Amino acid sequence: MSSGAESMGGGAADFEALLRQALAPVEPPADLARRLELTLVNLTELAQDELESWELSAMRDPRNWVRPAAAVVVGMSAGSGLVALRVRRHHRARKQQSANVLELAQRTLRDVADEARRILPGR
């Protein structure tokens, strides 16, 4: 009669152990950030090249808007990701250099602006 209660308790413990194992933190590969940054840089450059090579006269036909629109979306997304990745990389140093939260926010915003200027060509 008690075997049903024991199997229920044992099943719950097994489930908890499986859940704990499944939710255990996993360390990302050491070069993940470098590979991600390289991919984002490549996407940003490809989008810039696509936009630079586009002829303005071809824009008169709305059917030609797909490629430049896609290049803008990809370029902005990759560029934003690149800025966020680079700013995040320096967060710990900025936090130690800052006396308070306001100063940390100012340093972070300055970092965002600097990184965005590096990514945007000729600006």
N, C-alpha and C positions, 0 to 999 in steps of 0.2 A: 503494500500500500504506500509506503514512503518512497518507493522507487520513482514514482511520478514527480514528487517534490524535489528529489535529488537531481533528477535529470533536468528539471526546469532551472534549478540553481546552477548546475554545472554548465548548462547552455548559455545562461546569462554571463557567467564568468568567461566562457570561451568567446562570446560575442564582444565583451568588453576588451579582452586581450587582443582580438582581431582589430577592433576599432582603434585601440591605442597604437597598434603596429602600423595601421594604415595612415594614421594622422601624425606619425613621427616626422619631425623636420628632416628635410633632405638638403644636403649641401649641394649647391650648383657647381658645375665644373669651374675650375679656376680661371679659365680663359673665356667664360661666357660673356662678361662685360666687354671685353676687347672685341670678340666676334660680333656682338650686338652693335657696338659702336661702328665697326667697319661696315656692317650691313646698312646701317642708317646713313652713314656718309655716302655710300655707293648709291642708295636710293635717292638721296637728296641731289647728288651730282647728276644722276640720270634725268631726274625731273627738270633740273635747271637746263641741261643740254637740250631736252625736248622743247622746252619753252623758248629757248634762244634760237632754235632752228626753225621755229614756226614762222611762216610768212603772214604778215598782217593782212595782205590782200585775200588770203584764203579764209579769213574769218567772216567774210560777208555771207557765206553759206552756213547756216546753222548746223548742217550735217557735219561740218568740219570742227565743231566745237568739242567733240567728245575727247579727242586726244589731249588738247591743252587743258581741258577741265580735269581730266584724270591726272595729268602731270601736276597740276596745282594741288589737288587733293593728296597725292602721294608725297609731293615735295613738302607740303605743310605738315603732314602727319609725321614723316620721317624727321624733318627738321625739329619739330616740337619734341619728339622722342629723344633726339640727340641732345637738345638743350637740357631736357630733364635729366638724362643720364649723366651728363657732364656736371651739372649743378649738384646733383645728388652725391657724386663722387667726392666733392669738396665740402660736403655738409659738416662732417665731424670737425674739420679744421676751423670752419667758420664759427661753429658753435663754441669751440674753446676760445676763440679770439674775441667773442662778443661778451659784453658785460651784462646785457639784458636781452629780452625777447625783441624789443624794438630794434636794437642794433643788429641782431641776427637777421631780422626781416629785411632791414636795409641792405645788409651785406648780400643776402640771398637775391634780392631784386637787382642789385648791381651786377652780380654774377650772371643772372639770367640775361640781362641786357648785353653784357660783354660777349656771352656765348652766342646770342642771336646775331650780333654784329659779325662775329667770325664766320657764321654759316651763310649769311646773306651776302651775295657777291656785290662788291662795289658800293656798299652802304656803310 
